[in-house]
Structure formats: C-alpha cells, structure tokens
Amino acid sequence: MKEDLLQKITALCKRRGIIYPNSEIYGGIAGFYDYGPVGVEMKNNLKRYWWKYMVDKRENVVGIDGTIITHPKVWEASGHLSGFSDVVVECKKCHQRFRPEDIKEKCPNCGGTEFTDSRKYNLLFKTEVGVLEGEKMDAYLRGEACQDIYLDFKNVVDSTRQQIPFGIAQIGKAFRNEVTPNRFIFRTREFEQWDMQFFVHPTEMDKWFEYWKEERMKFYKGLYRKHDNLRFYEHPKDKLVFYAKKAFDIEYMTPWGWAENEGIHWRGDYDLTQHGKFSGKDLSYTDLKTNEKYIPHIVETSGGVDRTFLFLLLDSYEEEKLENGDMRVVLKINKDIAAYKAAVFPLVSNKEEIVSKARDIFNLLSENNKVVWDNRGNIGKRYRYQDEIGTPYCITIDYETLENDTVTVRDRDSMKQERVKIEDLNSAIN
C-alpha cells in the first residue's frame, strides 16, 4: 500500500472534489492545481487552524497580508536575483530536464543514460508592471512570502503597540519556476506558505530559536495522528547560509522518504540590514525602556500549506475491511480540518415530515458549523462517501426522530452509532 499510496490519494482527491489538475481540459499544466469544493473547505480550515495557533492565541504575534508583486529591488536586496537558483541537467535522448538528485543512473522519462552538464537557472517568475512600451518595469512574482513581513516591519512597529520580542505572521501565495514539479502537490510552481518572523534582541536568539522549534513540533503533533512520522533534521554546519548559526527542518515520513514540512531558521539581522541598505531607510528598533537602538534578529518558522495538506492526506488515509467483507476508504483527518463537521441525512427523501425535520436540523447546525446535506442513494453509500472525504459525523433523521426528537449520530473513526437529543447535537459534534 505504501508504494501506491500517493497514486490512491491523487485519484481520491479528483474523484471526491478535493484537488483537481489545473487547466485539465487543455491537457493540464505541470505544477499547478485547483482545490475543489471539498478541498477548499479543508484548506481554509487548515489555514484557520494555523492562524489560531500562531496568532489568535498569542499577545505578541500579529498578522499581515502582503502583495504578491513588490518593488523589484526587494529581490535584489534579498539575494534572490543572484542566488535563488536551481541546478538542472538535460537528457540527451528525450531532452527532458531534471534535477540531478532525481536521476538514478537513467533518465526517469526515457531510460537514457547520457546527460548534459548541470546548469543553473533562476527560480523567480518574471512579469512587468505598466502598460506602455518603454515605460514598463520588470517585476517578479514573489519566490517566498516572508519578504513582505520585512518590508512592513517598521510600519507594524509604528502602528501597533508591539514591542520586541514579537512576531509578524502571514499566509500567502509564492511562486517558483520549478524544473521538475512532482509528487502531486508536494513540489508545485504555485503554492501557499505560512510564515512567522519573530523579532528579538540579538542576545536572546538562542532562547527564542529553541522555543519556536519546540512550538512548531508541538503544532504538527496536534495536527497529525502518526507522530512516529515526524522528526527534526538539523542542517549540517558546513551547509548553512553565511548569516545562520543553525537551522532545523520538521520532516514527515512519506512514501518516498523523509520530506521537509517546515523550516525553523536563524536569520539573524540579515534581512532587515539588507533592506535598510538597499532602500536607504533606517529599519532599526529603539527599546522604549532602555533607549537602546539595534537591528532586531529574526527567528523564522516557514512551512508549506499545500505540503502540510498532502501530508495530512497521507497521515489520515486508511483502507479498512468491514465485517461483511467490504472495504471502506476513510480519511481519519483531524476533525478541525475536515471540510464538514457533520453530514445531515434524512433517512428517506420521499417522506415530507422526515425531510422537513432534517432541514430544520441542518439549519440549526449550520448557524455555527459547516455541515453538508446528503440525501443521495441509500444510507450505506452516503456513509462511504462521507468517510472518503473525512466527515467526522453523520446524523440520520428517521421515524424515531418524529416521535422523541432524537437522531442517530454515527462516528467516522469507530463507526459506532448512538441516539442523541436534537438539543445536544451542537456539543456532540464539537
């Protein structure tokens, strides 16, 4: 099962409206995906889950929503124009291009064994700002979301009551012109990142680095079921960028091996120093109590929303044999991430009293929860469908409901059913 798990999940996502290939009617475009009716709910819940954990529950973290296109000097200052590159080789037989690490002696496409020398290319997507020829300005789709945070650092300090140590968080799109987008939504050309840049006094970097390292692992252990599939990977000292003292990745065990989920990075004062130099603006911070003036240092936590979504699918996908010999596919996904809290079933669709009662319950629950109405096919088929999209509870309104105002609530994971009073439903599914 491990070997074809990714293939099964990819098929399930398309079949159940979770994720579709973009522009599929035109043959698709590699590295771009659309989230369907079920997937968009799950992804929005995932982002809310992160935001609640990182921003809402903390007095010293605030959020922004920066633009995708910034002034081109931003990418010169950050080093992306000169250093944001990847290495590619080309098969001399089929002329497909690959990363060197993706080649195991032979070409993955045609089996060829001869390749060109490796070449570097920039990962940024280039665009233009302006409408008239000769007046257009070269610009870039952002290669990482965090640069907006550095650009807005001074504005946040001046417009809020935040004092160091504090963090700025953001969830946003980023774009990388990957030569070999692969493994479904693991490596794509358009994706979302969640970033938090935590600004501290230089002498407190070690303390806050360790704090956020442990906090981010705690977050993922609360999100995933299979904690043995999580680990820290420490970047070797000789592989660190020049401004970093240390860097760790939180990795998840996938069918193709350990893969990066999120990075906790020691960025020091590099980013604010660079943007201060290239912009000519003073991006230092003055402590209101001591009057000390300094460039803050930064602990970064940066992860992929889409990668986390994929790892959640890997973490939650199960195939279970039922007592009658049938197999069920179920996503035992974190109940806070599931597209719907519950599905509401009228037992039969041709009995007006039952349908009307089910509508009343749907309207009651939808005031505070995302619920879905399902009256298609028999109850068994409805259960199978809701299991495949990870709906935690199925609520069936039947003839007994008309007699005593109780309904059947069926749990996704255990498949156990119990009668619950309508007035207790909100607490039963939360």
C-alpha positions in Angstrom: 0.0 0.0 0.0 2.9 2.3 0.8 4.2 2.2 -2.7 0.9 3.3 -4.4 -0.5 5.4 -1.6 0.3 8.7 -3.4 -1.5 7.4 -6.5 -4.5 6.4 -4.5 -4.7 9.7 -2.8 -4.3 11.6 -6.1 -7.2 9.6 -7.5 -9.4 10.1 -4.4 -8.8 13.9 -4.5 -10.0 14.1 -8.0 -12.9 11.7 -7.5 -14.2 13.5 -4.4 -13.7 17.1 -5.3 -10.6 17.8 -3.1 -7.9 18.7 -5.7 -8.0 18.8 -9.5 -5.2 19.3 -12.1 -5.4 22.9 -13.3 -6.5 23.5 -16.9 -7.1 19.8 -17.4 -9.5 20.3 -20.4 -6.4 21.8 -22.2 -4.1 18.9 -21.1 -3.1 20.5 -17.8 0.0 22.5 -16.9 2.6 20.9 -14.7 2.9 22.2 -11.1 -0.5 23.9 -10.9 -3.5 22.5 -9.1 -7.0 23.7 -8.2 -8.8 22.9 -4.9 -12.3 21.7 -5.4 -15.5 22.2 -3.3 -14.3 19.8 -0.6 -10.6 20.7 -0.8 -11.1 24.4 -0.5 -13.1 23.9 2.8 -10.3 21.7 4.1 -7.5 24.0 3.1 -9.3 27.1 4.6 -9.8 25.1 7.8 -6.1 24.2 7.8 -5.1 27.9 7.4 -7.5 28.9 10.2 -6.1 26.2 12.4 -2.5 27.6 11.9 -3.7 31.2 12.3 -5.5 30.4 15.6 -2.4 28.6 16.9 0.1 31.2 15.8 -1.7 34.5 16.0 -5.1 34.4 17.8 -3.8 32.7 21.0 -0.7 34.9 21.3 -0.5 38.5 22.5 2.9 39.1 20.9 2.2 37.9 17.3 0.2 40.0 14.7 -0.6 39.3 11.1 -0.4 41.0 7.7 -1.4 40.2 4.2 1.2 41.4 1.8 1.1 41.7 -2.0 2.4 39.1 -4.5 4.3 41.6 -6.6 6.7 44.0 -4.8 9.3 46.5 -6.0 12.0 44.6 -8.0 14.7 45.9 -5.7 13.2 43.7 -2.9 14.6 40.6 -4.7 17.9 42.3 -5.4 18.3 43.1 -1.7 17.2 39.6 -0.6 19.7 37.9 -2.9 17.1 36.1 -4.9 18.1 37.7 -8.2 21.7 36.5 -7.9 21.3 33.4 -5.7 17.8 32.0 -5.9 18.7 29.3 -8.4 18.4 25.6 -9.0 20.5 23.1 -10.9 19.2 21.2 -14.0 20.6 18.6 -16.4 19.1 17.6 -19.7 18.7 14.1 -21.1 20.4 14.0 -24.5 17.9 11.4 -25.8 14.5 12.9 -24.9 15.6 16.4 -24.0 13.6 16.4 -20.7 15.2 18.4 -17.8 15.7 17.1 -14.3 17.3 17.9 -11.0 20.5 15.8 -10.7 19.2 14.2 -7.5 16.1 13.0 -9.3 18.2 10.8 -11.7 19.1 7.3 -10.7 21.7 6.4 -13.4 18.9 6.5 -16.1 16.5 9.2 -17.3 13.2 8.8 -15.5 11.4 9.7 -18.7 13.0 7.5 -21.4 15.7 5.5 -19.8 18.6 7.4 -21.5 22.0 7.4 -19.8 23.6 10.5 -21.3 23.1 13.9 -19.8 24.3 17.5 -20.4 26.5 19.2 -17.8 24.5 20.8 -15.0 23.3 24.4 -15.5 21.9 26.9 -13.1 18.7 28.8 -13.7 16.7 31.3 -11.6 13.5 30.2 -9.9 11.7 33.5 -10.0 8.8 34.1 -12.3 9.3 37.4 -14.2 6.5 39.8 -15.1 6.1 43.5 -16.0 4.4 46.4 -14.3 3.0 49.2 -16.5 1.1 49.3 -19.8 3.2 51.4 -22.2 6.2 50.0 -24.0 9.3 51.7 -22.8 7.7 52.6 -19.5 7.2 49.1 -18.2 9.1 48.0 -15.1 10.4 44.5 -14.7 9.0 42.8 -11.6 8.7 39.3 -10.1 6.1 37.1 -8.5 7.4 36.6 -5.0 9.5 33.5 -4.6 8.8 33.4 -0.9 6.1 35.1 1.2 8.3 36.3 4.1 9.8 39.4 2.3 6.6 41.4 2.8 7.0 40.9 6.5 10.4 42.6 6.5 9.1 45.4 4.3 6.3 46.1 6.7 8.4 45.7 9.9 8.7 49.4 10.5 5.0 50.1 9.7 3.9 47.4 12.2 6.1 48.8 14.9 4.9 52.4 14.3 1.2 51.5 14.0 0.8 48.9 16.8 1.8 48.7 20.5 4.0 45.7 19.8 7.4 45.7 21.4 10.3 43.3 20.9 10.1 40.3 21.2 7.2 40.0 18.9 6.3 38.2 15.7 4.6 39.0 12.3 2.7 36.2 10.6 1.4 35.8 7.1 -0.2 33.1 4.9 0.2 33.8 1.2 1.0 32.6 -2.3 4.5 32.1 -3.6 5.8 31.1 -7.0 8.8 29.1 -8.1 9.6 28.1 -11.6 10.5 24.5 -10.7 12.1 22.4 -13.4 10.6 19.2 -12.1 7.3 19.8 -10.2 6.4 16.3 -8.9 4.7 14.1 -6.3 1.3 15.7 -6.7 1.2 18.9 -4.6 4.5 18.3 -2.8 6.5 20.3 -5.3 4.5 22.8 -7.4 5.1 26.1 -9.1 2.3 28.0 -7.3 1.8 27.3 -3.6 1.0 28.8 -0.3 3.3 29.3 2.6 2.7 30.1 6.3 5.4 32.2 7.7 6.1 33.8 11.1 9.1 36.1 11.6 9.9 36.6 15.3 11.9 39.7 16.0 14.2 39.5 19.1 17.1 41.2 20.8 20.4 39.7 19.5 21.3 38.3 22.9 18.0 36.3 23.0 18.3 34.4 19.7 19.2 31.0 21.2 16.3 31.2 23.7 13.6 32.0 21.1 15.0 29.7 18.5 14.6 26.8 20.8 11.2 28.0 21.9 9.8 28.1 18.3 11.5 24.9 17.4 9.6 23.1 20.1 6.3 25.1 19.5 6.3 24.1 15.8 6.8 20.4 16.5 4.0 20.6 19.1 1.7 22.1 16.4 2.3 19.3 14.0 1.9 16.6 16.7 -1.5 18.1 17.4 -2.3 18.1 13.6 -1.2 14.6 12.6 -2.1 11.2 14.0 1.2 9.3 13.4 3.8 11.0 15.5 6.5 8.5 14.6 6.4 10.0 11.1 7.7 13.3 12.4 11.3 14.2 13.2 13.8 17.1 13.4 16.5 17.3 10.8 19.4 19.6 11.7 21.2 21.3 8.7 24.9 20.5 8.8 27.1 23.4 9.9 29.0 23.5 6.7 25.8 23.7 4.7 24.3 26.7 6.5 24.0 30.1 4.7 26.6 32.5 6.0 24.2 34.5 8.3 22.7 31.4 10.0 24.0 29.9 13.2 21.6 26.9 12.9 18.6 25.6 11.0 16.2 22.8 11.6 13.6 21.2 9.4 10.5 19.4 10.7 10.3 16.4 8.4 7.4 13.9 7.6 8.0 10.3 6.5 6.3 10.0 3.1 6.2 7.0 0.7 9.3 8.4 -0.9 11.2 9.0 2.3 11.7 11.9 4.8 10.5 15.2 3.3 10.6 18.8 4.6 7.4 20.1 6.1 8.6 23.3 7.7 11.9 25.1 8.4 12.9 26.9 11.6 15.7 29.2 10.6 18.2 31.5 12.3 18.1 34.6 10.0 19.9 36.9 12.3 19.8 40.6 11.2 20.5 39.8 7.6 17.1 40.7 6.1 16.4 44.0 7.9 20.1 45.0 7.3 19.8 44.3 3.5 16.5 46.1 3.0 17.8 49.0 5.1 20.9 49.2 2.9 19.1 48.9 -0.5 16.2 51.2 0.5 18.2 53.8 2.4 15.7 53.6 5.3 16.5 53.1 8.9 15.0 49.7 9.9 16.5 49.7 13.4 14.4 49.4 16.6 14.6 51.5 19.7 13.8 50.0 23.0 11.3 52.3 24.8 12.6 51.3 28.2 16.3 51.3 27.8 16.5 53.6 24.7 18.9 51.0 23.1 18.8 51.1 19.3 19.6 48.0 17.3 18.7 45.9 14.3 16.5 43.1 15.5 17.4 39.5 14.9 14.9 37.1 13.4 13.8 33.5 14.1 11.8 32.3 11.1 9.2 29.5 11.0 8.2 28.8 7.4 6.1 25.9 6.1 4.2 24.9 3.1 0.4 24.9 3.4 0.0 22.6 0.4 2.7 20.2 1.6 1.0 20.1 5.0 -2.3 19.4 3.3 -0.6 16.5 1.4 1.0 15.1 4.5 -2.4 15.3 6.3 -3.9 13.1 3.5 -1.0 10.6 3.8 -1.4 10.7 7.6 -5.2 10.1 7.5 -5.8 7.7 4.6 -6.9 4.2 5.7 -8.4 1.2 4.0 -10.4 -1.0 6.4 -12.1 -4.3 5.9 -15.7 -4.4 7.3 -17.4 -7.3 8.9 -19.4 -8.0 5.8 -16.2 -8.3 3.8 -16.4 -5.0 2.1 -13.6 -2.4 2.1 -14.1 1.2 3.1 -11.7 4.0 2.4 -11.7 6.6 5.1 -9.8 9.8 5.7 -9.3 9.9 9.5 -8.3 13.5 9.2 -8.1 16.0 12.1 -11.7 16.9 12.9 -10.8 20.6 12.9 -9.6 20.3 9.3 -12.4 18.2 7.8 -14.5 20.0 5.2 -17.7 19.5 7.2 -18.3 18.9 10.9 -21.2 16.6 10.0 -23.4 15.4 7.2 -27.2 15.5 7.7 -29.2 12.6 6.3 -33.0 12.3 6.0 -33.5 8.5 6.2 -35.8 8.7 3.2 -36.3 11.5 0.7 -40.0 10.9 -0.1 -41.3 11.4 3.5 -42.1 15.1 3.9 -42.1 15.0 7.7 -38.6 13.5 7.8 -37.2 15.7 5.1 -38.7 18.8 6.8 -37.3 17.8 10.2 -33.9 17.1 8.6 -33.9 20.6 7.1 -34.7 22.1 10.5 -31.7 20.3 12.0 -29.4 21.3 9.0 -30.4 25.0 9.5 -29.9 24.7 13.3 -26.4 23.2 13.0 -25.3 25.5 10.1 -25.6 28.6 12.3 -22.3 27.6 14.0 -20.9 24.8 11.9 -20.1 23.8 8.4 -22.4 20.9 7.7 -23.5 19.2 4.4 -26.8 18.0 3.3 -26.8 14.5 1.7 -30.0 12.6 0.6 -28.5 10.7 -2.4 -28.7 6.9 -2.6 -29.0 4.6 0.4 -27.6 5.2 3.8 -24.6 2.8 3.2 -23.5 4.7 0.1 -23.8 8.0 1.9 -21.6 6.7 4.8 -19.0 5.5 2.2 -18.9 8.9 0.5 -18.6 10.9 3.8 -15.9 8.5 5.0 -13.9 9.2 1.9 -13.9 13.0 2.4 -13.3 12.7 6.1 -16.6 13.9 7.6 -16.4 13.2 11.3 -20.1 12.6 12.0 -23.2 11.5 10.1 -26.6 12.5 11.5 -29.6 10.5 10.4 -33.1 11.8 10.9 -35.6 8.8 10.9 -39.1 7.8 12.0 -38.0 7.7 15.7 -36.9 11.3 15.4 -40.5 12.3 14.8 -41.5 10.6 18.0 -38.9 11.7 20.5 -36.6 14.4 18.9 -33.6 12.1 18.9 -31.3 11.4 15.9 -28.7 8.8 15.1 -25.1 10.1 15.2 -22.5 7.9 13.6 -18.8 8.4 14.4 -16.4 8.3 11.3 -13.5 6.6 13.0 -15.2 3.9 15.2 -18.4 3.7 13.0 -20.4 3.5 16.3 -23.9 4.9 16.4 -25.8 6.5 19.2 -29.1 8.3 19.7 -28.6 11.9 20.6 -31.2 14.6 21.5 -31.5 17.3 18.9 -30.8 19.9 21.6 -27.5 18.2 22.3 -26.3 18.0 18.7 -24.0 21.0 18.7 -22.0 19.8 21.6 -22.0 16.2 20.3 -20.2 17.2 17.0 -17.8 19.8 18.6 
